[in-house]
Amino acid sequence: MESAGSMALVLLLCLIFLGGASAISAGSSDGSQRWGYTKPRRVTLLHACRSVCADVNMFWWWYRSPQPLRVSTPARPWPTGLWLQGGPGGSSTGRGNFLEIGPLDGNLQPREFTWLKLADLIFVDAPVGVGFSYADHESALAKSDDQAVLDLMGVVKALVRELPSLESSPLYLVGESYGGKFAVKLAVSLVKDIKDGNISNLTLGGVVLGDAWISPADYAVSYAKLLNAVSRLNDNAVGDVDKMGIKVKEQIEAEQFAAAQKTWTDQLDVIDSKSDSVNMDNFLIDTGMSPVLATGSQLLSGRNSSKAYESALYITFEDIINKVIKPLLKIIPKSIVWHEATLEVYELLKNDFMKPAVKEVEELLALGVSVTVYQGQYRLNYIFLLKLDVIVPTIGVETWVRKLKQATLLPLHYCDSAIHCSQQIKAYVRSYKNLGHMVPVDQPYAAFRMIAETTRIPRC
């Protein structure tokens, strides 16, 4: 009884400490950046016959848009974008920040089309265990999508207290790949908490989904059709890949998610062996030709990286983060080594990996939340390579978008709003009542324009 009482006391103390725990943060001298850790969750462990508390430490990094670009009025408040990386296991503060949309690129040079020109930016390394986020004990790592989203909820609540600008700045959740799944789930929770008064001084501006992992079944049944159409799949393998995709869909419909994940991984292996190792991020190139592009598809599939993935380019970027960026941040524990991708996090979420999130998108639309879907081809500014998505194919995205059960949705149609870059069309806009589908193609400027239209910032 005494042992049980001691356990209860320690647990109570842990919970009390968690509620009052202050975040550690730092920032630039001019106030244009802040970064820090927040502790959204604590678990109690039994170690050597004693109860031990283990914290979840989530790292975030905020950038304020520079003046005179940052113009905010009551009618058009300056927005904030919270970027969630894919994987699960990719680092937002590293990959999303330096390799995609942040103010500096992977060589620490200014990025011409940084999204910071359109919104304040927040990068969060999530789930815990990714990037600079860490748990005091491995048992505290998230083991489900729901737990990962609860941790993110804790981060957002802490940021509302930490960043006064959020009170007047609509928050847009931007999720790439698996981060899109987190984004819609997080958005549903935020809307409910805001409505119930559990979160004050925060407005959800909308959700932006880029190549988002929303409907794995629709993607799996699209692979054979897409790769056959672009002559990247052996004719003898088209039927096998198609059958495996159908099996994945059937297993998901039967809620056999672990089995579906196994079948899907086998499907990718067949595609790899029968397509001369087509890169699932870009069907114009082969796996191994681009170590940075390889990161996304290999992490999403949970497969081991190729030798090319461990090339000098990849190692150099990790060195930049660990040897240049980490010391500048000053608050990162010495024991934490930054990795662009963390396979352990992917493995822990395997049971939820194939679960769809279409219902969450439908729920957001029903709640009146603006949802933007951008999909397909874009060029990564760091290595200037065209990206033509296979693993989250456009035809698969079209399928689940058309199946949305929103009675108020208008028929899908082309709008007279093609995005032009250097007199060439780089993207088309398709829209529902409050669901836009934009396809940035070939240049970062197209994605830049897409975000400008989503946040209604007239800067193009």
C-alpha positions in Angstrom: 0.0 0.0 0.0 2.8 2.4 0.8 4.4 1.7 -2.6 1.1 2.4 -4.3 0.7 5.6 -2.3 4.2 6.7 -3.2 3.5 6.0 -6.9 0.2 8.1 -6.7 2.1 10.9 -5.0 4.8 11.0 -7.6 2.3 10.9 -10.4 0.4 13.8 -8.8 3.6 15.8 -8.5 4.4 15.1 -12.1 1.1 16.3 -13.3 1.2 19.4 -11.2 4.7 20.2 -12.4 3.7 19.7 -16.0 0.8 22.1 -15.7 3.1 24.8 -14.3 6.2 24.0 -16.3 7.6 27.0 -18.1 9.0 26.8 -21.6 12.6 27.5 -22.4 13.0 29.9 -25.3 15.5 32.3 -26.9 15.6 34.6 -29.8 17.4 37.1 -32.0 18.3 40.5 -30.6 16.0 42.3 -33.1 13.0 40.3 -32.2 12.6 38.8 -35.7 13.0 35.2 -34.5 12.2 33.2 -31.4 12.7 29.5 -30.8 12.3 27.2 -27.8 11.0 24.1 -26.2 7.6 23.4 -24.7 6.6 20.4 -22.6 3.1 19.4 -23.7 3.1 16.0 -22.0 4.8 14.0 -19.1 4.7 10.3 -18.4 5.5 8.4 -15.2 7.9 5.5 -15.4 8.7 2.8 -12.9 12.5 2.6 -12.8 14.5 0.6 -10.2 11.4 0.3 -8.0 11.0 4.1 -8.2 8.7 6.4 -10.1 10.4 8.7 -12.6 8.9 11.5 -14.6 9.8 11.8 -18.3 9.0 14.9 -20.3 8.1 15.4 -24.0 10.2 18.3 -25.2 8.9 19.8 -28.5 11.1 22.3 -30.4 9.6 25.2 -32.3 11.0 28.1 -34.3 9.2 31.3 -35.2 10.1 33.9 -37.8 8.5 37.4 -38.0 8.1 38.8 -41.5 10.4 41.8 -42.2 9.2 45.3 -42.6 8.0 46.9 -44.8 6.5 43.7 -46.1 4.5 42.9 -43.0 1.5 45.2 -43.5 -1.5 44.3 -41.2 -4.9 46.0 -41.1 -8.1 45.0 -39.2 -9.6 44.0 -42.6 -6.6 42.1 -43.7 -4.5 40.9 -40.7 -1.0 39.5 -41.4 -1.2 35.7 -41.3 1.0 33.1 -39.6 1.8 29.8 -41.2 2.6 26.8 -39.0 4.5 24.2 -41.1 4.2 20.5 -40.4 6.7 18.2 -42.1 5.9 14.8 -43.5 7.3 11.3 -42.8 6.2 10.8 -40.1 9.8 11.5 -39.0 10.8 14.5 -41.1 12.1 17.6 -39.4 10.1 20.8 -40.0 12.7 23.2 -38.5 15.4 21.8 -40.8 13.9 20.4 -44.0 10.8 22.6 -44.3 12.7 25.6 -43.1 16.0 25.4 -45.0 15.2 23.1 -47.9 11.7 24.4 -48.8 10.2 27.7 -47.6 12.3 29.5 -44.9 14.3 32.7 -45.3 17.5 30.8 -45.9 18.2 27.8 -48.2 20.3 24.7 -47.4 23.5 26.7 -48.2 22.4 29.4 -45.7 21.8 31.8 -48.6 18.7 34.1 -48.9 15.8 32.3 -50.6 14.1 34.5 -53.2 10.6 33.1 -52.8 10.5 32.5 -49.1 7.0 32.3 -47.7 8.2 34.7 -45.0 7.3 37.4 -47.5 3.7 36.4 -47.2 3.3 35.3 -43.5 5.1 34.9 -40.2 6.3 31.3 -40.1 6.4 28.7 -37.3 8.2 25.4 -37.7 7.6 22.6 -35.2 9.6 19.4 -35.1 6.8 16.8 -34.6 6.1 14.2 -33.5 8.4 14.1 -30.6 11.7 12.4 -31.5 12.0 14.3 -34.8 14.7 17.0 -35.4 15.5 18.8 -32.2 12.3 17.5 -30.4 13.1 14.8 -27.9 11.7 12.7 -25.0 13.4 12.2 -21.7 12.7 8.5 -22.2 11.8 6.5 -25.3 8.6 5.3 -23.8 7.3 8.9 -24.0 7.4 8.9 -27.8 4.1 9.2 -29.5 2.7 5.8 -30.6 -0.4 7.0 -32.4 -1.6 9.9 -34.6 -3.9 11.0 -31.9 -1.1 11.3 -29.4 1.0 13.2 -31.8 -1.8 15.6 -32.4 -2.4 16.0 -28.7 1.2 17.0 -28.3 0.9 19.5 -31.1 -2.2 20.9 -29.4 0.0 21.5 -26.3 2.6 23.3 -28.5 0.0 25.6 -30.1 -1.5 26.5 -26.7 2.1 27.3 -25.5 2.8 29.4 -28.6 -0.4 31.5 -28.0 1.1 32.5 -24.7 4.7 32.8 -26.0 4.0 34.8 -29.2 1.7 37.9 -28.7 1.4 38.4 -32.4 -0.8 35.3 -32.7 -3.6 37.1 -31.0 -4.2 39.3 -34.1 -2.7 36.9 -36.8 -4.9 34.2 -38.3 -3.1 30.8 -38.1 -2.8 28.7 -41.2 -1.7 25.0 -40.7 0.4 23.9 -43.6 1.0 20.2 -43.8 3.2 18.4 -46.3 2.8 14.7 -47.0 2.1 13.0 -43.7 2.2 16.4 -42.1 -1.0 17.1 -44.0 -2.7 14.3 -42.0 -1.5 15.9 -38.8 -2.7 19.3 -40.0 -6.3 18.3 -40.6 -6.5 16.4 -37.3 -5.0 19.3 -35.4 -7.3 21.7 -37.1 -10.4 19.8 -36.1 -9.2 19.8 -32.4 -8.3 23.5 -32.6 -11.7 24.5 -34.0 -13.5 22.6 -31.2 -11.3 24.0 -28.5 -11.6 27.6 -29.8 -15.4 27.1 -30.0 -15.6 25.7 -26.5 -13.4 28.6 -25.1 -10.5 26.4 -24.2 -8.2 28.4 -26.4 -8.6 32.2 -26.6 -6.9 34.8 -28.6 -6.4 32.5 -31.6 -8.1 32.4 -35.0 -7.7 29.5 -37.4 -7.3 31.0 -40.8 -7.3 27.7 -42.7 -5.5 24.5 -43.6 -3.2 24.0 -46.5 -2.4 20.5 -47.7 0.6 19.8 -49.9 1.0 16.3 -51.4 -0.9 15.2 -48.2 -1.2 11.6 -47.0 -5.0 11.8 -46.7 -6.3 8.7 -48.5 -3.7 5.9 -48.9 -6.2 3.6 -50.6 -6.8 6.1 -53.4 -3.1 6.5 -53.9 -2.2 2.8 -53.9 -4.8 2.1 -56.7 -3.4 4.9 -58.8 0.3 3.8 -59.0 -0.1 1.3 -61.8 -2.2 3.7 -64.0 0.2 6.6 -63.5 3.5 4.8 -64.0 2.2 2.9 -67.0 1.0 6.2 -68.5 4.5 7.7 -68.2 6.3 4.5 -69.3 8.0 4.1 -66.0 6.7 0.6 -65.2 7.5 -2.7 -66.9 4.4 -3.8 -68.9 4.5 -7.2 -67.2 4.2 -5.6 -63.8 1.3 -3.3 -64.4 -1.3 -6.0 -63.5 0.6 -7.1 -60.4 0.9 -3.5 -59.1 -2.7 -2.8 -59.8 -3.9 -6.0 -58.0 -1.7 -5.0 -55.0 -3.3 -1.6 -54.9 -6.8 -3.1 -54.9 -5.7 -5.3 -52.1 -4.5 -2.3 -50.1 -7.8 -0.6 -50.6 -9.8 -3.7 -49.5 -7.6 -4.1 -46.4 -8.1 -0.4 -45.5 -11.8 -0.7 -45.9 -11.8 -3.7 -43.6 -9.7 -1.6 -41.1 -6.8 -4.0 -41.4 -4.4 -1.2 -41.3 -1.2 -3.1 -40.3 -1.8 -5.6 -43.1 -2.5 -2.8 -45.6 0.8 -1.1 -44.6 2.6 -4.4 -45.3 0.9 -4.9 -48.7 1.6 -1.2 -49.6 5.3 -1.6 -48.8 5.4 -4.8 -50.9 3.7 -2.9 -53.7 6.5 -0.2 -53.6 9.1 -3.0 -53.7 7.6 -4.4 -56.8 7.5 -0.9 -58.4 11.1 -0.4 -57.5 12.2 -3.7 -59.0 10.1 -3.3 -62.2 10.7 0.3 -62.9 14.5 0.6 -62.8 14.1 2.1 -59.3 11.9 5.1 -60.2 12.0 7.8 -57.6 8.6 8.0 -55.9 9.0 11.7 -55.4 9.8 12.4 -59.1 9.0 9.8 -61.8 11.5 11.5 -64.2 14.5 10.3 -62.2 15.6 7.1 -60.5 16.2 6.4 -56.8 19.7 7.5 -55.9 20.0 10.4 -58.3 18.8 12.8 -55.7 19.6 12.3 -52.0 17.3 15.1 -50.9 14.3 13.9 -52.9 15.0 10.4 -51.7 14.4 11.4 -48.1 10.7 11.9 -48.5 9.7 8.7 -50.3 12.1 6.4 -48.4 10.9 7.7 -45.0 7.3 7.6 -46.0 7.7 4.0 -47.1 9.9 3.0 -44.1 12.4 1.5 -46.4 16.2 1.7 -45.9 18.0 4.5 -47.7 20.3 3.9 -50.6 24.0 4.6 -50.6 23.3 7.7 -52.6 21.0 8.9 -49.8 24.1 8.9 -47.6 26.0 11.0 -50.1 28.1 14.0 -49.4 25.2 16.3 -50.1 23.0 14.8 -47.4 25.8 14.6 -44.8 26.8 18.2 -45.5 23.3 19.4 -44.8 23.1 17.5 -41.5 26.6 18.9 -40.6 25.3 22.4 -41.3 22.4 22.0 -38.9 24.4 20.3 -36.2 27.7 22.3 -36.5 26.4 25.7 -37.5 22.7 26.1 -36.6 22.6 24.1 -33.4 25.3 26.2 -31.6 23.6 29.4 -32.7 20.3 28.3 -31.1 22.2 27.7 -27.7 19.3 25.9 -26.0 19.6 22.5 -27.7 21.0 19.8 -25.4 24.4 18.6 -26.4 23.2 15.0 -26.5 20.6 15.8 -29.2 21.9 15.2 -32.7 19.7 16.5 -35.5 18.7 14.1 -38.3 16.7 15.0 -41.4 14.6 11.9 -40.9 13.9 9.7 -37.9 12.9 6.1 -38.8 12.1 5.3 -35.2 9.2 7.7 -35.2 7.8 6.2 -38.4 8.0 2.7 -36.9 6.1 3.8 -33.8 3.2 5.2 -35.9 3.0 2.2 -38.3 -0.3 1.0 -37.0 -1.9 4.3 -37.9 0.0 4.9 -41.1 -2.7 3.7 -43.5 -5.6 5.2 -41.7 -7.3 7.8 -43.9 -8.1 11.4 -42.9 -10.8 12.2 -45.4 -13.5 12.4 -42.7 -11.5 15.1 -40.9 -11.3 17.1 -44.2 -15.1 16.8 -44.5 -15.5 17.8 -40.9 -13.4 20.9 -41.5 -15.5 21.9 -44.5 -18.7 21.4 -42.6 -17.3 23.7 -39.9 -16.6 26.4 -42.5 -12.8 26.1 -42.4 -11.0 27.0 -45.6 -9.0 24.0 -46.9 -6.5 24.4 -49.8 -5.0 21.4 -51.5 -1.9 21.9 -53.7 -0.5 18.9 -55.5 1.9 17.6 -58.0 5.0 19.2 -59.4 7.2 21.7 -57.8 10.9 22.5 -57.7 12.9 22.3 -54.5 14.9 25.5 -54.3 17.8 23.8 -52.6 18.8 21.5 -55.4 16.7 22.8 -58.3 15.1 19.5 -59.2 11.7 19.0 -60.8 9.3 17.0 -58.6 6.6 14.9 -60.2 4.9 13.0 -57.4 4.2 9.3 -57.5 3.8 8.3 -53.9 1.0 10.8 -53.4 -0.2 11.0 -57.1 -2.4 13.8 -58.3 -4.9 11.3 -59.8 -5.3 9.8 -56.3 -5.8 13.2 -54.8 -8.4 14.0 -57.4 -10.2 10.8 -56.5 -10.7 11.5 -52.7 -11.4 15.2 -53.4 -14.3 14.2 -55.7 -15.7 11.8 -53.1 -16.0 14.4 -50.3 -19.5 14.1 -48.8 -20.2 17.8 -48.5 -23.6 18.6 -49.9 -22.8 22.3 -50.2 -19.8 21.7 -52.4 -20.0 23.2 -55.9 -19.0 20.9 -58.8 -15.3 20.8 -59.4 -14.4 23.3 -62.1 -11.5 25.2 -63.6 -11.4 28.8 -62.6 -10.0 31.6 -64.7 -6.9 31.9 -62.5 -4.0 30.1 -64.1 -0.7 31.1 -62.4 1.8 32.4 -65.0 5.6 32.5 -64.5 7.7 34.1 -67.2 4.7 34.0 -69.6 4.3 30.3 -69.0 1.4 28.6 -67.1 2.9 26.9 -64.0 -0.3 26.0 -62.1 -4.1 25.8 -62.4 -6.6 26.6 -59.7 -9.6 24.4 -59.1 -12.0 25.2 -56.4 -15.0 24.1 -54.4 -17.1 26.5 -52.2 -14.2 26.7 -49.7 -11.8 24.0 -50.9 -9.1 25.1 -53.4 -7.0 22.7 -55.3 -3.8 24.3 -56.7 -1.1 22.6 -58.6 2.3 24.4 -58.4 4.5 23.3 -61.3 8.2 23.6 -61.9 9.1 26.8 -59.9 9.0 27.9 -56.3 7.2 31.0 -57.5 4.1 29.0 -58.3 4.0 27.7 -54.7 4.7 31.2 -53.5 1.7 32.5 -55.5 -0.5 29.7 -54.2 0.2 30.7 -50.6 -0.4 34.4 -51.5 -3.8 33.5 -52.8 -4.6 31.2 -49.9 -3.8 33.9 -47.3 -5.2 36.7 -49.5 -2.0 38.6 -49.5 -1.8 40.7 -52.8 1.9 40.5 -53.4 2.3 38.9 -56.8 
